[in-house]
Amino acid sequence: MFELNSGKRPLELVFEAKYGKIIDYSLFGDGYIVVGFSEGYVAHISTHIKELKDEVSSERVFQSTLDAICTNDLVYKMAVAGEN
């Protein structure tokens, strides 16, 4: 992650290997990202510099594949599709 106009080096986000590969992500709210992974996990992270080092939360929502994520800022909810 990086700011386009900052001139700073990009920041690499590293997730647990058990999550699998990143399949989809969605930006929502005031600087948050939800990331969906191939092993059925969803991780919620903040882009705020004070909170950037840790996941806000993570959960395995499917026992196999996660296929897509969609967020809605108006109602502050997320939908996920998976397991084919």
mmCIF file as gemmi writes it, N, C-alpha and C atoms, coordinates in Angstrom:
data_model
loop_
_atom_site.group_PDB
_atom_site.id
_atom_site.type_symbol
_atom_site.label_atom_id
_atom_site.label_alt_id
_atom_site.label_comp_id
_atom_site.label_asym_id
_atom_site.label_entity_id
_atom_site.label_seq_id
_atom_site.pdbx_PDB_ins_code
_atom_site.Cartn_x
_atom_site.Cartn_y
_atom_site.Cartn_z
_atom_site.occupancy
_atom_site.B_iso_or_equiv
_atom_site.pdbx_formal_charge
_atom_site.auth_seq_id
_atom_site.auth_asym_id
_atom_site.pdbx_PDB_model_num
ATOM 1 N N . MET Axp A 1 ? 0.842 -1.168 0 1 0 ? 1 A 1
ATOM 2 C CA . MET Axp A 1 ? 0 0 0 1 0 ? 1 A 1
ATOM 3 C C . MET Axp A 1 ? 0.886 1.228 0 1 0 ? 1 A 1
ATOM 4 N N . PHE Axp A 2 ? 0.433 2.27 -0.677 1 0 ? 2 A 1
ATOM 5 C CA . PHE Axp A 2 ? 1.171 3.523 -0.648 1 0 ? 2 A 1
ATOM 6 C C . PHE Axp A 2 ? 0.291 4.665 -1.114 1 0 ? 2 A 1
ATOM 7 N N . GLU Axp A 3 ? 0.66 5.851 -0.685 1 0 ? 3 A 1
ATOM 8 C CA . GLU Axp A 3 ? -0.016 7.056 -1.148 1 0 ? 3 A 1
ATOM 9 C C . GLU Axp A 3 ? 0.659 7.508 -2.426 1 0 ? 3 A 1
ATOM 10 N N . LEU Axp A 4 ? -0.107 7.818 -3.426 1 0 ? 4 A 1
ATOM 11 C CA . LEU Axp A 4 ? 0.457 8.189 -4.717 1 0 ? 4 A 1
ATOM 12 C C . LEU Axp A 4 ? 1.317 9.444 -4.654 1 0 ? 4 A 1
ATOM 13 N N . ASN Axp A 5 ? 0.922 10.419 -3.864 1 0 ? 5 A 1
ATOM 14 C CA . ASN Axp A 5 ? 1.623 11.697 -3.84 1 0 ? 5 A 1
ATOM 15 C C . ASN Axp A 5 ? 2.597 11.863 -2.678 1 0 ? 5 A 1
ATOM 16 N N . SER Axp A 6 ? 2.838 10.821 -1.901 1 0 ? 6 A 1
ATOM 17 C CA . SER Axp A 6 ? 3.647 10.979 -0.693 1 0 ? 6 A 1
ATOM 18 C C . SER Axp A 6 ? 5.145 10.893 -0.951 1 0 ? 6 A 1
ATOM 19 N N . GLY Axp A 7 ? 5.559 10.171 -1.976 1 0 ? 7 A 1
ATOM 20 C CA . GLY Axp A 7 ? 6.978 9.985 -2.218 1 0 ? 7 A 1
ATOM 21 C C . GLY Axp A 7 ? 7.614 8.953 -1.296 1 0 ? 7 A 1
ATOM 22 N N . LYS Axp A 8 ? 6.839 8.37 -0.391 1 0 ? 8 A 1
ATOM 23 C CA . LYS Axp A 8 ? 7.347 7.357 0.528 1 0 ? 8 A 1
ATOM 24 C C . LYS Axp A 8 ? 7.336 5.997 -0.148 1 0 ? 8 A 1
ATOM 25 N N . ARG Axp A 9 ? 8.141 5.1 0.397 1 0 ? 9 A 1
ATOM 26 C CA . ARG Axp A 9 ? 8.168 3.728 -0.11 1 0 ? 9 A 1
ATOM 27 C C . ARG Axp A 9 ? 6.852 3.02 0.213 1 0 ? 9 A 1
ATOM 28 N N . PRO Axp A 10 ? 6.434 2.101 -0.653 1 0 ? 10 A 1
ATOM 29 C CA . PRO Axp A 10 ? 5.208 1.339 -0.374 1 0 ? 10 A 1
ATOM 30 C C . PRO Axp A 10 ? 5.351 0.498 0.891 1 0 ? 10 A 1
ATOM 31 N N . LEU Axp A 11 ? 4.228 0.226 1.534 1 0 ? 11 A 1
ATOM 32 C CA . LEU Axp A 11 ? 4.181 -0.62 2.72 1 0 ? 11 A 1
ATOM 33 C C . LEU Axp A 11 ? 3.599 -1.963 2.316 1 0 ? 11 A 1
ATOM 34 N N . GLU Axp A 12 ? 4.312 -3.032 2.627 1 0 ? 12 A 1
ATOM 35 C CA . GLU Axp A 12 ? 3.843 -4.364 2.284 1 0 ? 12 A 1
ATOM 36 C C . GLU Axp A 12 ? 3.021 -4.939 3.429 1 0 ? 12 A 1
ATOM 37 N N . LEU Axp A 13 ? 1.833 -5.418 3.113 1 0 ? 13 A 1
ATOM 38 C CA . LEU Axp A 13 ? 0.986 -6.085 4.093 1 0 ? 13 A 1
ATOM 39 C C . LEU Axp A 13 ? 1.188 -7.586 3.954 1 0 ? 13 A 1
ATOM 40 N N . VAL Axp A 14 ? 1.427 -8.269 5.058 1 0 ? 14 A 1
ATOM 41 C CA . VAL Axp A 14 ? 1.661 -9.705 5.043 1 0 ? 14 A 1
ATOM 42 C C . VAL Axp A 14 ? 0.576 -10.375 5.882 1 0 ? 14 A 1
ATOM 43 N N . PHE Axp A 15 ? -0.042 -11.398 5.303 1 0 ? 15 A 1
ATOM 44 C CA . PHE Axp A 15 ? -1.105 -12.12 5.985 1 0 ? 15 A 1
ATOM 45 C C . PHE Axp A 15 ? -0.641 -13.543 6.288 1 0 ? 15 A 1
ATOM 46 N N . GLU Axp A 16 ? -1.34 -14.203 7.19 1 0 ? 16 A 1
ATOM 47 C CA . GLU Axp A 16 ? -0.994 -15.577 7.556 1 0 ? 16 A 1
ATOM 48 C C . GLU Axp A 16 ? -1.106 -16.495 6.338 1 0 ? 16 A 1
ATOM 49 N N . ALA Axp A 17 ? -0.157 -17.415 6.209 1 0 ? 17 A 1
ATOM 50 C CA . ALA Axp A 17 ? -0.12 -18.334 5.065 1 0 ? 17 A 1
ATOM 51 C C . ALA Axp A 17 ? -1.381 -19.199 4.985 1 0 ? 17 A 1
ATOM 52 N N . LYS Axp A 18 ? -1.975 -19.513 6.135 1 0 ? 18 A 1
ATOM 53 C CA . LYS Axp A 18 ? -3.175 -20.373 6.134 1 0 ? 18 A 1
ATOM 54 C C . LYS Axp A 18 ? -4.359 -19.732 5.417 1 0 ? 18 A 1
ATOM 55 N N . TYR Axp A 19 ? -4.346 -18.408 5.22 1 0 ? 19 A 1
ATOM 56 C CA . TYR Axp A 19 ? -5.433 -17.721 4.527 1 0 ? 19 A 1
ATOM 57 C C . TYR Axp A 19 ? -5.477 -18.067 3.041 1 0 ? 19 A 1
ATOM 58 N N . GLY Axp A 20 ? -4.336 -18.41 2.469 1 0 ? 20 A 1
ATOM 59 C CA . GLY Axp A 20 ? -4.263 -18.683 1.038 1 0 ? 20 A 1
ATOM 60 C C . GLY Axp A 20 ? -3.969 -17.417 0.252 1 0 ? 20 A 1
ATOM 61 N N . LYS Axp A 21 ? -4.297 -17.45 -1.02 1 0 ? 21 A 1
ATOM 62 C CA . LYS Axp A 21 ? -4.053 -16.322 -1.924 1 0 ? 21 A 1
ATOM 63 C C . LYS Axp A 21 ? -5.188 -15.311 -1.839 1 0 ? 21 A 1
ATOM 64 N N . ILE Axp A 22 ? -4.864 -14.044 -2.081 1 0 ? 22 A 1
ATOM 65 C CA . ILE Axp A 22 ? -5.895 -12.996 -2.119 1 0 ? 22 A 1
ATOM 66 C C . ILE Axp A 22 ? -6.75 -13.207 -3.364 1 0 ? 22 A 1
ATOM 67 N N . ILE Axp A 23 ? -8.059 -13.293 -3.149 1 0 ? 23 A 1
ATOM 68 C CA . ILE Axp A 23 ? -9.014 -13.483 -4.236 1 0 ? 23 A 1
ATOM 69 C C . ILE Axp A 23 ? -9.721 -12.178 -4.582 1 0 ? 23 A 1
ATOM 70 N N . ASP Axp A 24 ? -10.121 -11.422 -3.559 1 0 ? 24 A 1
ATOM 71 C CA . ASP Axp A 24 ? -10.883 -10.19 -3.78 1 0 ? 24 A 1
ATOM 72 C C . ASP Axp A 24 ? -10.682 -9.268 -2.583 1 0 ? 24 A 1
ATOM 73 N N . TYR Axp A 25 ? -10.935 -8.003 -2.786 1 0 ? 25 A 1
ATOM 74 C CA . TYR Axp A 25 ? -10.884 -7.041 -1.682 1 0 ? 25 A 1
ATOM 75 C C . TYR Axp A 25 ? -11.869 -5.922 -1.968 1 0 ? 25 A 1
ATOM 76 N N . SER Axp A 26 ? -12.227 -5.202 -0.923 1 0 ? 26 A 1
ATOM 77 C CA . SER Axp A 26 ? -13.141 -4.08 -1.07 1 0 ? 26 A 1
ATOM 78 C C . SER Axp A 26 ? -12.781 -3.004 -0.051 1 0 ? 26 A 1
ATOM 79 N N . LEU Axp A 27 ? -12.751 -1.777 -0.501 1 0 ? 27 A 1
ATOM 80 C CA . LEU Axp A 27 ? -12.542 -0.633 0.384 1 0 ? 27 A 1
ATOM 81 C C . LEU Axp A 27 ? -13.887 -0.218 0.939 1 0 ? 27 A 1
ATOM 82 N N . PHE Axp A 28 ? -13.922 0.181 2.21 1 0 ? 28 A 1
ATOM 83 C CA . PHE Axp A 28 ? -15.189 0.633 2.77 1 0 ? 28 A 1
ATOM 84 C C . PHE Axp A 28 ? -14.949 1.545 3.959 1 0 ? 28 A 1
ATOM 85 N N . GLY Axp A 29 ? -15.995 2.262 4.322 1 0 ? 29 A 1
ATOM 86 C CA . GLY Axp A 29 ? -15.932 3.141 5.483 1 0 ? 29 A 1
ATOM 87 C C . GLY Axp A 29 ? -14.824 4.168 5.387 1 0 ? 29 A 1
ATOM 88 N N . ASP Axp A 30 ? -14.335 4.572 6.523 1 0 ? 30 A 1
ATOM 89 C CA . ASP Axp A 30 ? -13.293 5.596 6.611 1 0 ? 30 A 1
ATOM 90 C C . ASP Axp A 30 ? -11.913 4.943 6.689 1 0 ? 30 A 1
ATOM 91 N N . GLY Axp A 31 ? -11.452 4.393 5.574 1 0 ? 31 A 1
ATOM 92 C CA . GLY Axp A 31 ? -10.106 3.849 5.528 1 0 ? 31 A 1
ATOM 93 C C . GLY Axp A 31 ? -9.957 2.399 5.922 1 0 ? 31 A 1
ATOM 94 N N . TYR Axp A 32 ? -10.932 1.58 5.621 1 0 ? 32 A 1
ATOM 95 C CA . TYR Axp A 32 ? -10.851 0.16 5.94 1 0 ? 32 A 1
ATOM 96 C C . TYR Axp A 32 ? -10.876 -0.676 4.664 1 0 ? 32 A 1
ATOM 97 N N . ILE Axp A 33 ? -10.301 -1.854 4.741 1 0 ? 33 A 1
ATOM 98 C CA . ILE Axp A 33 ? -10.273 -2.786 3.621 1 0 ? 33 A 1
ATOM 99 C C . ILE Axp A 33 ? -10.678 -4.165 4.138 1 0 ? 33 A 1
ATOM 100 N N . VAL Axp A 34 ? -11.505 -4.86 3.362 1 0 ? 34 A 1
ATOM 101 C CA . VAL Axp A 34 ? -11.826 -6.255 3.635 1 0 ? 34 A 1
ATOM 102 C C . VAL Axp A 34 ? -11.15 -7.056 2.526 1 0 ? 34 A 1
ATOM 103 N N . VAL Axp A 35 ? -10.402 -8.084 2.925 1 0 ? 35 A 1
ATOM 104 C CA . VAL Axp A 35 ? -9.677 -8.91 1.967 1 0 ? 35 A 1
ATOM 105 C C . VAL Axp A 35 ? -10.192 -10.345 2.075 1 0 ? 35 A 1
ATOM 106 N N . GLY Axp A 36 ? -10.524 -10.942 0.94 1 0 ? 36 A 1
ATOM 107 C CA . GLY Axp A 36 ? -10.996 -12.322 0.907 1 0 ? 36 A 1
ATOM 108 C C . GLY Axp A 36 ? -9.928 -13.229 0.325 1 0 ? 36 A 1
ATOM 109 N N . PHE Axp A 37 ? -9.783 -14.415 0.886 1 0 ? 37 A 1
ATOM 110 C CA . PHE Axp A 37 ? -8.708 -15.323 0.529 1 0 ? 37 A 1
ATOM 111 C C . PHE Axp A 37 ? -9.223 -16.662 0.008 1 0 ? 37 A 1
ATOM 112 N N . SER Axp A 38 ? -8.362 -17.357 -0.71 1 0 ? 38 A 1
ATOM 113 C CA . SER Axp A 38 ? -8.723 -18.618 -1.363 1 0 ? 38 A 1
ATOM 114 C C . SER Axp A 38 ? -9.122 -19.728 -0.401 1 0 ? 38 A 1
ATOM 115 N N . GLU Axp A 39 ? -8.679 -19.691 0.832 1 0 ? 39 A 1
ATOM 116 C CA . GLU Axp A 39 ? -9.013 -20.739 1.792 1 0 ? 39 A 1
ATOM 117 C C . GLU Axp A 39 ? -10.26 -20.422 2.624 1 0 ? 39 A 1
ATOM 118 N N . GLY Axp A 40 ? -11.042 -19.414 2.198 1 0 ? 40 A 1
ATOM 119 C CA . GLY Axp A 40 ? -12.307 -19.108 2.85 1 0 ? 40 A 1
ATOM 120 C C . GLY Axp A 40 ? -12.23 -18.064 3.954 1 0 ? 40 A 1
ATOM 121 N N . TYR Axp A 41 ? -11.084 -17.445 4.148 1 0 ? 41 A 1
ATOM 122 C CA . TYR Axp A 41 ? -10.913 -16.438 5.2 1 0 ? 41 A 1
ATOM 123 C C . TYR Axp A 41 ? -11.229 -15.037 4.684 1 0 ? 41 A 1
ATOM 124 N N . VAL Axp A 42 ? -11.68 -14.197 5.598 1 0 ? 42 A 1
ATOM 125 C CA . VAL Axp A 42 ? -11.881 -12.769 5.35 1 0 ? 42 A 1
ATOM 126 C C . VAL Axp A 42 ? -11.13 -12.026 6.446 1 0 ? 42 A 1
ATOM 127 N N . ALA Axp A 43 ? -10.317 -11.046 6.054 1 0 ? 43 A 1
ATOM 128 C CA . ALA Axp A 43 ? -9.585 -10.225 7.015 1 0 ? 43 A 1
ATOM 129 C C . ALA Axp A 43 ? -10.007 -8.776 6.843 1 0 ? 43 A 1
ATOM 130 N N . HIS Axp A 44 ? -10.185 -8.101 7.946 1 0 ? 44 A 1
ATOM 131 C CA . HIS Axp A 44 ? -10.601 -6.702 7.996 1 0 ? 44 A 1
ATOM 132 C C . HIS Axp A 44 ? -9.398 -5.918 8.506 1 0 ? 44 A 1
ATOM 133 N N . ILE Axp A 45 ? -8.901 -4.982 7.709 1 0 ? 45 A 1
ATOM 134 C CA . ILE Axp A 45 ? -7.741 -4.195 8.121 1 0 ? 45 A 1
ATOM 135 C C . ILE Axp A 45 ? -8.027 -2.713 7.973 1 0 ? 45 A 1
ATOM 136 N N . SER Axp A 46 ? -7.273 -1.923 8.701 1 0 ? 46 A 1
ATOM 137 C CA . SER Axp A 46 ? -7.393 -0.475 8.651 1 0 ? 46 A 1
ATOM 138 C C . SER Axp A 46 ? -6.216 0.097 7.88 1 0 ? 46 A 1
ATOM 139 N N . THR Axp A 47 ? -6.464 1.173 7.151 1 0 ? 47 A 1
ATOM 140 C CA . THR Axp A 47 ? -5.371 1.877 6.475 1 0 ? 47 A 1
ATOM 141 C C . THR Axp A 47 ? -4.875 3.059 7.305 1 0 ? 47 A 1
ATOM 142 N N . HIS Axp A 48 ? -5.446 3.262 8.491 1 0 ? 48 A 1
ATOM 143 C CA . HIS Axp A 48 ? -4.971 4.332 9.374 1 0 ? 48 A 1
ATOM 144 C C . HIS Axp A 48 ? -3.611 3.945 9.93 1 0 ? 48 A 1
ATOM 145 N N . ILE Axp A 49 ? -2.665 4.836 9.855 1 0 ? 49 A 1
ATOM 146 C CA . ILE Axp A 49 ? -1.283 4.532 10.198 1 0 ? 49 A 1
ATOM 147 C C . ILE Axp A 49 ? -1.132 3.961 11.615 1 0 ? 49 A 1
ATOM 148 N N . LYS Axp A 50 ? -1.937 4.394 12.56 1 0 ? 50 A 1
ATOM 149 C CA . LYS Axp A 50 ? -1.848 3.898 13.932 1 0 ? 50 A 1
ATOM 150 C C . LYS Axp A 50 ? -2.337 2.456 14.063 1 0 ? 50 A 1
ATOM 151 N N . GLU Axp A 51 ? -3.195 2.018 13.166 1 0 ? 51 A 1
ATOM 152 C CA . GLU Axp A 51 ? -3.803 0.688 13.24 1 0 ? 51 A 1
ATOM 153 C C . GLU Axp A 51 ? -3.269 -0.272 12.176 1 0 ? 51 A 1
ATOM 154 N N . LEU Axp A 52 ? -2.367 0.165 11.348 1 0 ? 52 A 1
ATOM 155 C CA . LEU Axp A 52 ? -1.979 -0.582 10.162 1 0 ? 52 A 1
ATOM 156 C C . LEU Axp A 52 ? -1.258 -1.891 10.443 1 0 ? 52 A 1
ATOM 157 N N . LYS Axp A 53 ? -0.608 -2.027 11.559 1 0 ? 53 A 1
ATOM 158 C CA . LYS Axp A 53 ? 0.201 -3.216 11.823 1 0 ? 53 A 1
ATOM 159 C C . LYS Axp A 53 ? -0.609 -4.465 12.129 1 0 ? 53 A 1
ATOM 160 N N . ASP Axp A 54 ? -1.841 -4.321 12.552 1 0 ? 54 A 1
ATOM 161 C CA . ASP Axp A 54 ? -2.64 -5.464 12.989 1 0 ? 54 A 1
ATOM 162 C C . ASP Axp A 54 ? -3.963 -5.539 12.234 1 0 ? 54 A 1
ATOM 163 N N . GLU Axp A 55 ? -4.455 -6.757 12.093 1 0 ? 55 A 1
ATOM 164 C CA . GLU Axp A 55 ? -5.794 -6.946 11.544 1 0 ? 55 A 1
ATOM 165 C C . GLU Axp A 55 ? -6.81 -6.461 12.57 1 0 ? 55 A 1
ATOM 166 N N . VAL Axp A 56 ? -7.874 -5.842 12.112 1 0 ? 56 A 1
ATOM 167 C CA . VAL Axp A 56 ? -8.969 -5.481 13.007 1 0 ? 56 A 1
ATOM 168 C C . VAL Axp A 56 ? -9.678 -6.757 13.422 1 0 ? 56 A 1
ATOM 169 N N . SER Axp A 57 ? -9.917 -7.638 12.444 1 0 ? 57 A 1
ATOM 170 C CA . SER Axp A 57 ? -10.51 -8.938 12.723 1 0 ? 57 A 1
ATOM 171 C C . SER Axp A 57 ? -10.286 -9.848 11.528 1 0 ? 57 A 1
ATOM 172 N N . SER Axp A 58 ? -10.442 -11.145 11.752 1 0 ? 58 A 1
ATOM 173 C CA . SER Axp A 58 ? -10.407 -12.112 10.653 1 0 ? 58 A 1
ATOM 174 C C . SER Axp A 58 ? -11.271 -13.297 11.056 1 0 ? 58 A 1
ATOM 175 N N . GLU Axp A 59 ? -11.814 -13.951 10.032 1 0 ? 59 A 1
ATOM 176 C CA . GLU Axp A 59 ? -12.697 -15.082 10.3 1 0 ? 59 A 1
ATOM 177 C C . GLU Axp A 59 ? -12.738 -15.984 9.073 1 0 ? 59 A 1
ATOM 178 N N . ARG Axp A 60 ? -12.87 -17.256 9.31 1 0 ? 60 A 1
ATOM 179 C CA . ARG Axp A 60 ? -13.059 -18.189 8.205 1 0 ? 60 A 1
ATOM 180 C C . ARG Axp A 60 ? -14.561 -18.319 7.979 1 0 ? 60 A 1
ATOM 181 N N . VAL Axp A 61 ? -15.024 -17.834 6.827 1 0 ? 61 A 1
ATOM 182 C CA . VAL Axp A 61 ? -16.458 -17.829 6.546 1 0 ? 61 A 1
ATOM 183 C C . VAL Axp A 61 ? -16.882 -18.99 5.661 1 0 ? 61 A 1
ATOM 184 N N . PHE Axp A 62 ? -15.921 -19.622 4.962 1 0 ? 62 A 1
ATOM 185 C CA . PHE Axp A 62 ? -16.193 -20.785 4.138 1 0 ? 62 A 1
ATOM 186 C C . PHE Axp A 62 ? -15.144 -21.847 4.43 1 0 ? 62 A 1
ATOM 187 N N . GLN Axp A 63 ? -15.535 -23.111 4.335 1 0 ? 63 A 1
ATOM 188 C CA . GLN Axp A 63 ? -14.587 -24.196 4.555 1 0 ? 63 A 1
ATOM 189 C C . GLN Axp A 63 ? -13.726 -24.472 3.326 1 0 ? 63 A 1
ATOM 190 N N . SER Axp A 64 ? -14.153 -23.984 2.176 1 0 ? 64 A 1
ATOM 191 C CA . SER Axp A 64 ? -13.326 -24.123 0.972 1 0 ? 64 A 1
ATOM 192 C C . SER Axp A 64 ? -13.099 -22.744 0.379 1 0 ? 64 A 1
ATOM 193 N N . THR Axp A 65 ? -13.428 -22.527 -0.85 1 0 ? 65 A 1
ATOM 194 C CA . THR Axp A 65 ? -13.061 -21.295 -1.545 1 0 ? 65 A 1
ATOM 195 C C . THR Axp A 65 ? -13.983 -20.116 -1.252 1 0 ? 65 A 1
ATOM 196 N N . LEU Axp A 66 ? -13.407 -18.942 -1.278 1 0 ? 66 A 1
ATOM 197 C CA . LEU Axp A 66 ? -14.147 -17.684 -1.267 1 0 ? 66 A 1
ATOM 198 C C . LEU Axp A 66 ? -14.003 -17.115 -2.671 1 0 ? 66 A 1
ATOM 199 N N . ASP Axp A 67 ? -15.099 -16.658 -3.269 1 0 ? 67 A 1
ATOM 200 C CA . ASP Axp A 67 ? -15.066 -16.214 -4.66 1 0 ? 67 A 1
ATOM 201 C C . ASP Axp A 67 ? -15.179 -14.706 -4.836 1 0 ? 67 A 1
ATOM 202 N N . ALA Axp A 68 ? -15.896 -14.011 -3.959 1 0 ? 68 A 1
ATOM 203 C CA . ALA Axp A 68 ? -16.103 -12.575 -4.149 1 0 ? 68 A 1
ATOM 204 C C . ALA Axp A 68 ? -16.542 -11.911 -2.85 1 0 ? 68 A 1
ATOM 205 N N . ILE Axp A 69 ? -16.256 -10.601 -2.772 1 0 ? 69 A 1
ATOM 206 C CA . ILE Axp A 69 ? -16.661 -9.769 -1.64 1 0 ? 69 A 1
ATOM 207 C C . ILE Axp A 69 ? -17.308 -8.504 -2.183 1 0 ? 69 A 1
ATOM 208 N N . CYS Axp A 70 ? -18.339 -8.036 -1.5 1 0 ? 70 A 1
ATOM 209 C CA . CYS Axp A 70 ? -18.978 -6.774 -1.848 1 0 ? 70 A 1
ATOM 210 C C . CYS Axp A 70 ? -19.335 -6.057 -0.54 1 0 ? 70 A 1
ATOM 211 N N . THR Axp A 71 ? -19.01 -4.793 -0.427 1 0 ? 71 A 1
ATOM 212 C CA . THR Axp A 71 ? -19.357 -4.03 0.77 1 0 ? 71 A 1
ATOM 213 C C . THR Axp A 71 ? -20.322 -2.908 0.416 1 0 ? 71 A 1
ATOM 214 N N . ASN Axp A 72 ? -21.096 -2.486 1.413 1 0 ? 72 A 1
ATOM 215 C CA . ASN Axp A 72 ? -22.04 -1.389 1.245 1 0 ? 72 A 1
ATOM 216 C C . ASN Axp A 72 ? -21.828 -0.402 2.38 1 0 ? 72 A 1
ATOM 217 N N . ASP Axp A 73 ? -21.29 0.771 2.036 1 0 ? 73 A 1
ATOM 218 C CA . ASP Axp A 73 ? -21.018 1.792 3.049 1 0 ? 73 A 1
ATOM 219 C C . ASP Axp A 73 ? -22.282 2.361 3.684 1 0 ? 73 A 1
ATOM 220 N N . LEU Axp A 74 ? -23.365 2.415 2.915 1 0 ? 74 A 1
ATOM 221 C CA . LEU Axp A 74 ? -24.6 3.01 3.413 1 0 ? 74 A 1
ATOM 222 C C . LEU Axp A 74 ? -25.151 2.246 4.613 1 0 ? 74 A 1
ATOM 223 N N . VAL Axp A 75 ? -25.154 0.927 4.538 1 0 ? 75 A 1
ATOM 224 C CA . VAL Axp A 75 ? -25.674 0.114 5.634 1 0 ? 75 A 1
ATOM 225 C C . VAL Axp A 75 ? -24.562 -0.569 6.429 1 0 ? 75 A 1
ATOM 226 N N . TYR Axp A 76 ? -23.295 -0.322 6.025 1 0 ? 76 A 1
ATOM 227 C CA . TYR Axp A 76 ? -22.111 -0.85 6.695 1 0 ? 76 A 1
ATOM 228 C C . TYR Axp A 76 ? -22.179 -2.372 6.837 1 0 ? 76 A 1
ATOM 229 N N . LYS Axp A 77 ? -22.43 -3.02 5.694 1 0 ? 77 A 1
ATOM 230 C CA . LYS Axp A 77 ? -22.513 -4.474 5.668 1 0 ? 77 A 1
ATOM 231 C C . LYS Axp A 77 ? -21.673 -5.016 4.521 1 0 ? 77 A 1
ATOM 232 N N . MET Axp A 78 ? -21.373 -6.313 4.625 1 0 ? 78 A 1
ATOM 233 C CA . MET Axp A 78 ? -20.569 -6.974 3.623 1 0 ? 78 A 1
ATOM 234 C C . MET Axp A 78 ? -21.273 -8.266 3.2 1 0 ? 78 A 1
ATOM 235 N N . ALA Axp A 79 ? -21.154 -8.591 1.912 1 0 ? 79 A 1
ATOM 236 C CA . ALA Axp A 79 ? -21.65 -9.87 1.406 1 0 ? 79 A 1
ATOM 237 C C . ALA Axp A 79 ? -20.461 -10.621 0.828 1 0 ? 79 A 1
ATOM 238 N N . VAL Axp A 80 ? -20.447 -11.928 1.043 1 0 ? 80 A 1
ATOM 239 C CA . VAL Axp A 80 ? -19.392 -12.761 0.472 1 0 ? 80 A 1
ATOM 240 C C . VAL Axp A 80 ? -20.032 -13.919 -0.275 1 0 ? 80 A 1
ATOM 241 N N . ALA Axp A 81 ? -19.366 -14.359 -1.324 1 0 ? 81 A 1
ATOM 242 C CA . ALA Axp A 81 ? -19.818 -15.525 -2.09 1 0 ? 81 A 1
ATOM 243 C C . ALA Axp A 81 ? -18.682 -16.523 -2.113 1 0 ? 81 A 1
ATOM 244 N N . GLY Axp A 82 ? -19.052 -17.8 -2.018 1 0 ? 82 A 1
ATOM 245 C CA . GLY Axp A 82 ? -17.997 -18.8 -2.042 1 0 ? 82 A 1
ATOM 246 C C . GLY Axp A 82 ? -18.528 -20.204 -2.127 1 0 ? 82 A 1
ATOM 247 N N . GLU Axp A 83 ? -17.598 -21.133 -2.048 1 0 ? 83 A 1
ATOM 248 C CA . GLU Axp A 83 ? -17.88 -22.571 -2.119 1 0 ? 83 A 1
ATOM 249 C C . GLU Axp A 83 ? -18.637 -22.919 -3.4 1 0 ? 83 A 1
ATOM 250 N N . ASN Axp A 84 ? -18.211 -22.261 -4.485 1 0 ? 84 A 1
ATOM 251 C CA . ASN Axp A 84 ? -18.774 -22.496 -5.838 1 0 ? 84 A 1
ATOM 252 C C . ASN Axp A 84 ? -20.249 -22.164 -5.899 1 0 ? 84 A 1
